Amino acid sequence: MTRFGVIVFPGSNCDHDCYYVVKDVLGKNAEFVWHQERDLSGFDCVIIPGGFSYGDYLRSGSIASLSPVMSAIKEFSNGGGLVLGICNGFQVLVESGLLPGALVKNSSLRFICRWVGLRVENADTPFTRLMEAGKVVRMPIAHGEGCYFADAGTLGALNRDKRVVFRYSTPAGEETGDEANPNGSVENIAAIVNESGNVLGMMPHPERCSEEALGGTDGLLLFESIVSSLEGRTSPRQTLAG
């Protein structure tokens, strides 16, 4: 059975939400992984959840990026394992160098907690294969440092290689106005993947919209896409290109 590992740092607060979606909604194997773990070889997908790892001291995700488990995650991703970083998890991935760019304070300088529209930019990833490119999905955000920034060269590479997975948008798919871009992210970027396409970082919370009781199920599509991608492999750690 497909095995998910949910990383737990001191201060994580969305780890149980991710665990619940995987185990109770999807019916898949899920295990908590303490941040001092150095071996992830038994997993197919690793989730770095949202929260306030190490109290967001110094800079969101900066201390967590130095935890022992991050070396294991780098090795895991280099071997083709899927890695999903949500909110603080995205910040950790950027701080650790697994994804490019930076996540800085929201343009409003305020913590934002609300539902947003996300236009699917790339449906050809293991995280979005059950979605439709160009379609707008709804997910909640909850962050104070979610403004994505990258230099012109990095943005050019992300766009050229179709590594932008979601952009903030209006329900109609437009990119203009505060409704479309809640935190001021450059080019409305809400989620990106690495060059190999097996590491996704996103600020919105798909685990918070995976049941109707929570107000929507668009987030479930992302988790179901991961399962679909993994169960299509011939071996648990086979690279997606293979």
C-alpha positions as YAML, in Angstrom:
chain: A
units: angstrom
residues:
- id: 1
  name: MET
  ca: [0.00, 0.00, 0.00]
- id: 2
  name: THR
  ca: [1.12, 3.56, -0.74]
- id: 3
  name: ARG
  ca: [2.87, 5.02, 2.32]
- id: 4
  name: PHE
  ca: [2.83, 8.68, 3.28]
- id: 5
  name: GLY
  ca: [5.15, 10.21, 5.82]
- id: 6
  name: VAL
  ca: [4.02, 13.41, 7.57]
- id: 7
  name: ILE
  ca: [6.96, 15.38, 8.96]
- id: 8
  name: VAL
  ca: [6.57, 16.82, 12.47]
- id: 9
  name: PHE
  ca: [8.71, 19.75, 13.59]
- id: 10
  name: PRO
  ca: [8.45, 21.47, 16.97]
- id: 11
  name: GLY
  ca: [5.65, 23.95, 16.31]
- id: 12
  name: SER
  ca: [3.94, 22.13, 13.43]
- id: 13
  name: ASN
  ca: [0.16, 22.51, 13.68]
- id: 14
  name: CYS
  ca: [-1.22, 21.07, 10.44]
- id: 15
  name: ASP
  ca: [0.43, 17.67, 10.68]
- id: 16
  name: HIS
  ca: [-2.68, 15.97, 12.10]
- id: 17
  name: ASP
  ca: [-4.84, 17.52, 9.37]
- id: 18
  name: CYS
  ca: [-2.63, 16.02, 6.65]
- id: 19
  name: TYR
  ca: [-2.50, 12.68, 8.47]
- id: 20
  name: TYR
  ca: [-6.29, 12.62, 8.74]
- id: 21
  name: VAL
  ca: [-6.82, 13.29, 5.02]
- id: 22
  name: VAL
  ca: [-4.39, 10.57, 3.97]
- id: 23
  name: LYS
  ca: [-5.50, 7.92, 6.46]
- id: 24
  name: ASP
  ca: [-9.20, 8.58, 7.04]
- id: 25
  name: VAL
  ca: [-10.34, 10.26, 3.83]
- id: 26
  name: LEU
  ca: [-8.12, 8.48, 1.30]
- id: 27
  name: GLY
  ca: [-7.73, 5.27, 3.29]
- id: 28
  name: LYS
  ca: [-3.97, 5.12, 2.74]
- id: 29
  name: ASN
  ca: [-1.11, 4.40, 5.10]
- id: 30
  name: ALA
  ca: [0.13, 7.48, 6.97]
- id: 31
  name: GLU
  ca: [2.83, 7.81, 9.60]
- id: 32
  name: PHE
  ca: [4.17, 10.75, 11.56]
- id: 33
  name: VAL
  ca: [7.89, 11.34, 11.10]
- id: 34
  name: TRP
  ca: [9.79, 13.24, 13.80]
- id: 35
  name: HIS
  ca: [12.19, 15.90, 12.52]
- id: 36
  name: GLN
  ca: [15.23, 13.99, 13.77]
- id: 37
  name: GLU
  ca: [14.59, 11.02, 11.47]
- id: 38
  name: ARG
  ca: [17.34, 10.31, 8.94]
- id: 39
  name: ASP
  ca: [15.81, 7.52, 6.84]
- id: 40
  name: LEU
  ca: [12.72, 7.92, 4.64]
- id: 41
  name: SER
  ca: [13.32, 4.93, 2.40]
- id: 42
  name: GLY
  ca: [10.07, 3.23, 3.37]
- id: 43
  name: PHE
  ca: [7.81, 6.01, 2.10]
- id: 44
  name: ASP
  ca: [6.37, 6.91, -1.31]
- id: 45
  name: CYS
  ca: [5.38, 10.49, -0.51]
- id: 46
  name: VAL
  ca: [6.54, 12.84, 2.22]
- id: 47
  name: ILE
  ca: [4.41, 15.79, 3.36]
- id: 48
  name: ILE
  ca: [5.93, 18.81, 5.08]
- id: 49
  name: PRO
  ca: [2.85, 20.38, 6.69]
- id: 50
  name: GLY
  ca: [1.95, 23.91, 7.62]
- id: 51
  name: GLY
  ca: [2.38, 25.43, 11.03]
- id: 52
  name: PHE
  ca: [4.96, 27.51, 12.80]
- id: 53
  name: SER
  ca: [8.02, 25.27, 12.92]
- id: 54
  name: TYR
  ca: [10.34, 26.45, 15.69]
- id: 55
  name: GLY
  ca: [7.98, 29.37, 16.28]
- id: 56
  name: ASP
  ca: [9.02, 30.97, 12.97]
- id: 57
  name: TYR
  ca: [12.06, 32.37, 14.77]
- id: 58
  name: LEU
  ca: [14.68, 34.10, 12.62]
- id: 59
  name: ARG
  ca: [12.59, 33.55, 9.48]
- id: 60
  name: SER
  ca: [9.76, 31.19, 8.60]
- id: 61
  name: GLY
  ca: [11.19, 27.75, 7.80]
- id: 62
  name: SER
  ca: [14.82, 28.75, 8.35]
- id: 63
  name: ILE
  ca: [15.53, 26.67, 11.47]
- id: 64
  name: ALA
  ca: [13.47, 23.70, 10.26]
- id: 65
  name: SER
  ca: [15.52, 23.65, 7.06]
- id: 66
  name: LEU
  ca: [18.53, 22.65, 9.19]
- id: 67
  name: SER
  ca: [16.82, 19.67, 10.86]
- id: 68
  name: PRO
  ca: [18.29, 16.19, 10.27]
- id: 69
  name: VAL
  ca: [15.19, 15.07, 8.38]
- id: 70
  name: MET
  ca: [15.85, 17.63, 5.63]
- id: 71
  name: SER
  ca: [18.97, 15.75, 4.51]
- id: 72
  name: ALA
  ca: [16.82, 12.64, 4.32]
- id: 73
  name: ILE
  ca: [14.19, 14.53, 2.32]
- id: 74
  name: LYS
  ca: [16.83, 15.70, -0.17]
- id: 75
  name: GLU
  ca: [18.01, 12.12, -0.61]
- id: 76
  name: PHE
  ca: [14.41, 10.94, -0.88]
- id: 77
  name: SER
  ca: [13.54, 13.50, -3.56]
- id: 78
  name: ASN
  ca: [16.74, 12.80, -5.49]
- id: 79
  name: GLY
  ca: [15.60, 9.18, -5.66]
- id: 80
  name: GLY
  ca: [12.27, 10.15, -7.19]
- id: 81
  name: GLY
  ca: [10.11, 10.26, -4.04]
- id: 82
  name: LEU
  ca: [7.26, 12.75, -4.04]
- id: 83
  name: VAL
  ca: [7.53, 15.68, -1.62]
- id: 84
  name: LEU
  ca: [4.65, 18.04, -0.85]
- id: 85
  name: GLY
  ca: [5.32, 21.19, 1.16]
- id: 86
  name: ILE
  ca: [2.24, 23.10, 2.34]
- id: 87
  name: CYS
  ca: [2.44, 26.70, 3.63]
- id: 88
  name: ASN
  ca: [5.24, 26.51, 6.22]
- id: 89
  name: GLY
  ca: [6.32, 23.39, 4.35]
- id: 90
  name: PHE
  ca: [6.78, 25.51, 1.21]
- id: 91
  name: GLN
  ca: [8.85, 27.94, 3.24]
- id: 92
  name: VAL
  ca: [11.01, 25.07, 4.52]
- id: 93
  name: LEU
  ca: [11.56, 23.77, 0.99]
- id: 94
  name: VAL
  ca: [12.68, 27.21, -0.19]
- id: 95
  name: GLU
  ca: [14.94, 27.75, 2.82]
- id: 96
  name: SER
  ca: [16.56, 24.34, 2.30]
- id: 97
  name: GLY
  ca: [17.23, 25.00, -1.39]
- id: 98
  name: LEU
  ca: [14.90, 22.30, -2.70]
- id: 99
  name: LEU
  ca: [12.85, 25.01, -4.43]
- id: 100
  name: PRO
  ca: [13.99, 28.39, -5.77]
- id: 101
  name: GLY
  ca: [12.92, 31.87, -4.73]
- id: 102
  name: ALA
  ca: [11.84, 33.27, -1.38]
- id: 103
  name: LEU
  ca: [8.67, 33.70, 0.66]
- id: 104
  name: VAL
  ca: [8.50, 37.11, 2.32]
- id: 105
  name: LYS
  ca: [5.96, 39.10, 4.32]
- id: 106
  name: ASN
  ca: [2.57, 39.65, 2.69]
- id: 107
  name: SER
  ca: [2.31, 42.98, 0.88]
- id: 108
  name: SER
  ca: [-0.34, 44.04, 3.42]
- id: 109
  name: LEU
  ca: [2.05, 43.20, 6.29]
- id: 110
  name: ARG
  ca: [-0.87, 41.33, 7.84]
- id: 111
  name: PHE
  ca: [-1.65, 37.69, 8.48]
- id: 112
  name: ILE
  ca: [-4.25, 36.55, 5.92]
- id: 113
  name: CYS
  ca: [-6.76, 33.75, 6.48]
- id: 114
  name: ARG
  ca: [-9.33, 33.35, 3.70]
- id: 115
  name: TRP
  ca: [-10.41, 31.30, 0.71]
- id: 116
  name: VAL
  ca: [-8.73, 32.10, -2.61]
- id: 117
  name: GLY
  ca: [-9.08, 31.17, -6.23]
- id: 118
  name: LEU
  ca: [-6.24, 29.18, -7.81]
- id: 119
  name: ARG
  ca: [-5.89, 28.77, -11.55]
- id: 120
  name: VAL
  ca: [-4.34, 25.44, -12.50]
- id: 121
  name: GLU
  ca: [-1.33, 26.29, -14.64]
- id: 122
  name: ASN
  ca: [0.06, 22.79, -15.09]
- id: 123
  name: ALA
  ca: [-2.08, 19.66, -14.85]
- id: 124
  name: ASP
  ca: [0.76, 17.45, -16.03]
- id: 125
  name: THR
  ca: [2.38, 16.88, -12.64]
- id: 126
  name: PRO
  ca: [1.99, 14.02, -10.15]
- id: 127
  name: PHE
  ca: [0.18, 16.47, -7.88]
- id: 128
  name: THR
  ca: [-2.36, 17.78, -10.40]
- id: 129
  name: ARG
  ca: [-2.92, 14.98, -12.91]
- id: 130
  name: LEU
  ca: [-6.63, 14.76, -11.98]
- id: 131
  name: MET
  ca: [-7.14, 18.49, -12.44]
- id: 132
  name: GLU
  ca: [-7.77, 20.51, -15.59]
- id: 133
  name: ALA
  ca: [-5.34, 23.16, -16.82]
- id: 134
  name: GLY
  ca: [-6.94, 26.61, -16.85]
- id: 135
  name: LYS
  ca: [-9.64, 25.66, -14.37]
- id: 136
  name: VAL
  ca: [-9.97, 27.63, -11.13]
- id: 137
  name: VAL
  ca: [-10.11, 25.71, -7.85]
- id: 138
  name: ARG
  ca: [-10.79, 27.08, -4.34]
- id: 139
  name: MET
  ca: [-8.53, 26.55, -1.35]
- id: 140
  name: PRO
  ca: [-7.93, 28.43, 1.91]
- id: 141
  name: ILE
  ca: [-4.75, 30.26, 2.83]
- id: 142
  name: ALA
  ca: [-3.47, 31.20, 6.30]
- id: 143
  name: HIS
  ca: [-0.08, 32.91, 6.37]
- id: 144
  name: GLY
  ca: [1.83, 36.06, 7.17]
- id: 145
  name: GLU
  ca: [4.87, 35.38, 4.96]
- id: 146
  name: GLY
  ca: [3.37, 33.94, 1.79]
- id: 147
  name: CYS
  ca: [4.47, 36.50, -0.78]
- id: 148
  name: TYR
  ca: [6.52, 34.57, -3.32]
- id: 149
  name: PHE
  ca: [9.48, 36.37, -4.85]
- id: 150
  name: ALA
  ca: [12.16, 35.36, -7.33]
- id: 151
  name: ASP
  ca: [14.55, 37.19, -9.63]
- id: 152
  name: ALA
  ca: [13.91, 37.60, -13.36]
- id: 153
  name: GLY
  ca: [16.12, 34.66, -14.32]
- id: 154
  name: THR
  ca: [14.37, 32.29, -11.94]
- id: 155
  name: LEU
  ca: [10.94, 33.45, -13.06]
- id: 156
  name: GLY
  ca: [11.94, 32.97, -16.67]
- id: 157
  name: ALA
  ca: [13.02, 29.39, -15.97]
- id: 158
  name: LEU
  ca: [9.86, 28.62, -13.97]
- id: 159
  name: ASN
  ca: [7.65, 29.87, -16.80]
- id: 160
  name: ARG
  ca: [9.69, 28.30, -19.58]
- id: 161
  name: ASP
  ca: [9.67, 24.87, -17.97]
- id: 162
  name: LYS
  ca: [6.03, 25.08, -16.84]
- id: 163
  name: ARG
  ca: [7.01, 24.78, -13.20]
- id: 164
  name: VAL
  ca: [4.38, 27.21, -11.94]
- id: 165
  name: VAL
  ca: [1.57, 24.89, -10.87]
- id: 166
  name: PHE
  ca: [-1.00, 27.32, -9.40]
- id: 167
  name: ARG
  ca: [-1.51, 31.07, -9.68]
- id: 168
  name: TYR
  ca: [-3.80, 33.15, -7.49]
- id: 169
  name: SER
  ca: [-6.77, 34.35, -9.50]
- id: 170
  name: THR
  ca: [-10.35, 35.53, -9.37]
- id: 171
  name: PRO
  ca: [-13.10, 32.90, -9.77]
- id: 172
  name: ALA
  ca: [-13.09, 33.82, -13.47]
- id: 173
  name: GLY
  ca: [-9.36, 33.10, -13.76]
- id: 174
  name: GLU
  ca: [-8.19, 36.72, -13.91]
- id: 175
  name: GLU
  ca: [-4.95, 37.82, -12.23]
- id: 176
  name: THR
  ca: [-5.80, 41.42, -11.39]
- id: 177
  name: GLY
  ca: [-6.81, 43.09, -8.11]
- id: 178
  name: ASP
  ca: [-6.48, 42.18, -4.45]
- id: 179
  name: GLU
  ca: [-9.06, 39.44, -4.84]
- id: 180
  name: ALA
  ca: [-6.77, 37.71, -7.31]
- id: 181
  name: ASN
  ca: [-3.48, 38.23, -5.46]
- id: 182
  name: PRO
  ca: [-4.00, 38.24, -1.69]
- id: 183
  name: ASN
  ca: [-0.36, 38.49, -0.61]
- id: 184
  name: GLY
  ca: [1.41, 40.30, -3.46]
- id: 185
  name: SER
  ca: [3.23, 37.28, -4.86]
- id: 186
  name: VAL
  ca: [5.20, 38.03, -8.00]
- id: 187
  name: GLU
  ca: [3.23, 36.93, -11.09]
- id: 188
  name: ASN
  ca: [0.49, 35.65, -8.73]
- id: 189
  name: ILE
  ca: [2.53, 32.51, -8.06]
- id: 190
  name: ALA
  ca: [0.96, 30.23, -5.44]
- id: 191
  name: ALA
  ca: [2.79, 26.95, -6.11]
- id: 192
  name: ILE
  ca: [5.84, 25.67, -7.97]
- id: 193
  name: VAL
  ca: [7.67, 22.39, -8.59]
- id: 194
  name: ASN
  ca: [11.36, 21.58, -8.83]
- id: 195
  name: GLU
  ca: [13.10, 20.76, -12.12]
- id: 196
  name: SER
  ca: [12.28, 17.06, -11.82]
- id: 197
  name: GLY
  ca: [8.63, 17.76, -11.03]
- id: 198
  name: ASN
  ca: [8.50, 15.59, -7.90]
- id: 199
  name: VAL
  ca: [8.75, 18.34, -5.25]
- id: 200
  name: LEU
  ca: [5.80, 20.72, -4.92]
- id: 201
  name: GLY
  ca: [5.64, 23.77, -2.68]
- id: 202
  name: MET
  ca: [2.33, 25.59, -2.24]
- id: 203
  name: MET
  ca: [1.02, 28.24, 0.16]
- id: 204
  name: PRO
  ca: [-2.71, 27.25, 0.06]
- id: 205
  name: HIS
  ca: [-3.92, 24.39, 2.30]
- id: 206
  name: PRO
  ca: [-5.43, 21.47, 0.31]
- id: 207
  name: GLU
  ca: [-5.86, 19.46, 3.53]
- id: 208
  name: ARG
  ca: [-8.33, 22.06, 4.76]
- id: 209
  name: CYS
  ca: [-10.65, 21.56, 1.80]
- id: 210
  name: SER
  ca: [-10.78, 17.82, 1.35]
- id: 211
  name: GLU
  ca: [-14.28, 17.22, 2.75]
- id: 212
  name: GLU
  ca: [-17.62, 18.89, 2.09]
- id: 213
  name: ALA
  ca: [-17.99, 19.61, 5.81]
- id: 214
  name: LEU
  ca: [-15.04, 22.00, 5.49]
- id: 215
  name: GLY
  ca: [-16.64, 24.00, 2.69]
- id: 216
  name: GLY
  ca: [-15.12, 22.40, -0.39]
- id: 217
  name: THR
  ca: [-13.27, 19.39, -1.76]
- id: 218
  name: ASP
  ca: [-10.92, 20.85, -4.37]
- id: 219
  name: GLY
  ca: [-7.95, 20.00, -2.14]
- id: 220
  name: LEU
  ca: [-8.84, 16.33, -2.28]
- id: 221
  name: LEU
  ca: [-8.07, 16.36, -6.00]
- id: 222
  name: LEU
  ca: [-4.45, 17.09, -5.18]
- id: 223
  name: PHE
  ca: [-4.14, 14.18, -2.76]
- id: 224
  name: GLU
  ca: [-5.99, 11.86, -5.14]
- id: 225
  name: SER
  ca: [-3.62, 12.94, -7.91]
- id: 226
  name: ILE
  ca: [-0.66, 11.93, -5.77]
- id: 227
  name: VAL
  ca: [-2.17, 8.50, -5.10]
- id: 228
  name: SER
  ca: [-2.99, 8.07, -8.78]
- id: 229
  name: SER
  ca: [0.58, 8.94, -9.74]
- id: 230
  name: LEU
  ca: [2.13, 6.64, -7.17]
- id: 231
  name: GLU
  ca: [-0.08, 3.68, -7.92]
- id: 232
  name: GLY
  ca: [0.78, 4.03, -11.59]
- id: 233
  name: ARG
  ca: [4.45, 3.36, -10.90]
- id: 234
  name: THR
  ca: [5.94, -0.09, -11.35]
- id: 235
  name: SER
  ca: [7.87, 0.26, -8.07]
- id: 236
  name: PRO
  ca: [7.47, 2.57, -5.05]
- id: 237
  name: ARG
  ca: [10.60, 4.63, -5.69]
- id: 238
  name: GLN
  ca: [10.63, 4.57, -9.51]
- id: 239
  name: THR
  ca: [11.25, 8.03, -10.92]
- id: 240
  name: LEU
  ca: [8.34, 9.65, -12.66]
- id: 241
  name: ALA
  ca: [10.31, 9.88, -15.88]
- id: 242
  name: GLY
  ca: [11.11, 6.20, -15.71]
...
